[in-house]
Amino acid sequence: MRQLHQLPLVGLLLFFLTPSQLFKTCEVNEDDRFRLNPLLSTMSYSICTSEVQAANVLLSLRLVGIKRQNLEQKLMQEVNDTAVRKASNISSGQLAWTMMALGACHNPNETFIIDLQLVRLLEEKFQEEIENMRAHNGNPLTNYYQLSQALLALCLFSGNYSVTEIAELFTPENKNYYFGNQFSVDTGAMAVLALTCVNGSIINRQPEDEKISMSINNHTELLIKKILSEKKENGLIGNIYSTGEAMQALFVSSNHYNESEWNCQQTLDTVLKEISQGAFNIPTAAAQILPALMGKTYLNVNKDSPCVYTSVQCLELNMLSMNVKKKEEKLASIIVRYTKAKKVRSLYEKWELEQLSCLNSWELS
């Protein structure tokens, strides 16, 4: 079931990677992708009731290359409307989801482009989060998950931020990674994705840049250790709903842990079992687990890359194959039953003939 790949970060990051920054992913084997259909059903047939939910589903479908034309058009319209009419009134994280969904890839017939106005607006919201931290005992306006997500979107869409400030804010000891005394796996995972993007985009590599890069690299390594410390015996990381983003963080940070520290195959098996039991019956939850199961991360967002719809064909072919296989098995079962019945009938007819022969012989005697 497990497929290992070495994939570089996309977009601008591609040009600044060292060999150690190549990262490994694992994904559900093509023969088992029919087991993801409950996720697709949840995402396709559930009514999206919020901007975040619509953006989550759209981003997930576009990342993994699954095309549901009517659904995508509806989601694009809803997310586009959010970007045009409501962008000023939503939080930094919600705006980040919106931008990532619209900019995950690009179709030739799409008129919407991630313009500078949205990027500048997200820069403002990001700075408001930081200013609130300075004024209110380190607490952002929203939370560190949204702050990390905003940073990731700014990095992906070439926004402005201070790498020095990032290195100071995202230290693993920061209280915002915790709820009570419990480390938040999905918050840590989103921070790892954002820091990986930021570190890969540091271009000049002057002595000061190298120092900052090393600091960010150390933050990432410590966050990965914290994420792995939340791994359960069955392979889940944190809980079933944080596992998808934790997998993404581990994909892009394979140089920060030993292969023996995480069995991706076990995690895949457990998640697939949970899917079969209906664990992801909310569109947002289904959307957030799907990319990792297909070997994708949010670092695959690339507004300049054409949308490629291939995975859905695999899923549909697998479904067709499964249906054919089931029909073949059913037909084989019918044939077996028919053959057995025919054999029994033949034996019965033979017995009748023998009895008739015996009766005739008795009468003649």
Secondary structure, 3 states (H helix, E strand, C coil): CCCCEEECCCHHHHHHCCHHHCEEECCCCHHHHHHHHHHHHHHHHCCCCCHHHHHHHHHHHHHHCCCCHHHHHHHHHHHHHHHHHHHHHCCHHHHHHHHHHHCCCECCCCCCCCCHHHHHHHHHHHHHHHHHHHHCCCCCCCCHHHHHHHHHHHHHCCCCCCHHHHHHHCCCCCHHHEECCEECHHHHHHHHHHHHHHHHHCCCCCHHHHHHHHHHHHHHHHHHHHHHHCECCCCCECCCCCHHHHHHHHHCCHHHCCHHHCCHHHHHHHHHHHHHCCCCCCHHHHHHHHHHHCCCCHHHCCCCCECCCCHHHHHHHHHHHHHHHHHHHHHHHHHHHHHHHHHHHHHHHHHHHHHHHHHHHHHHC
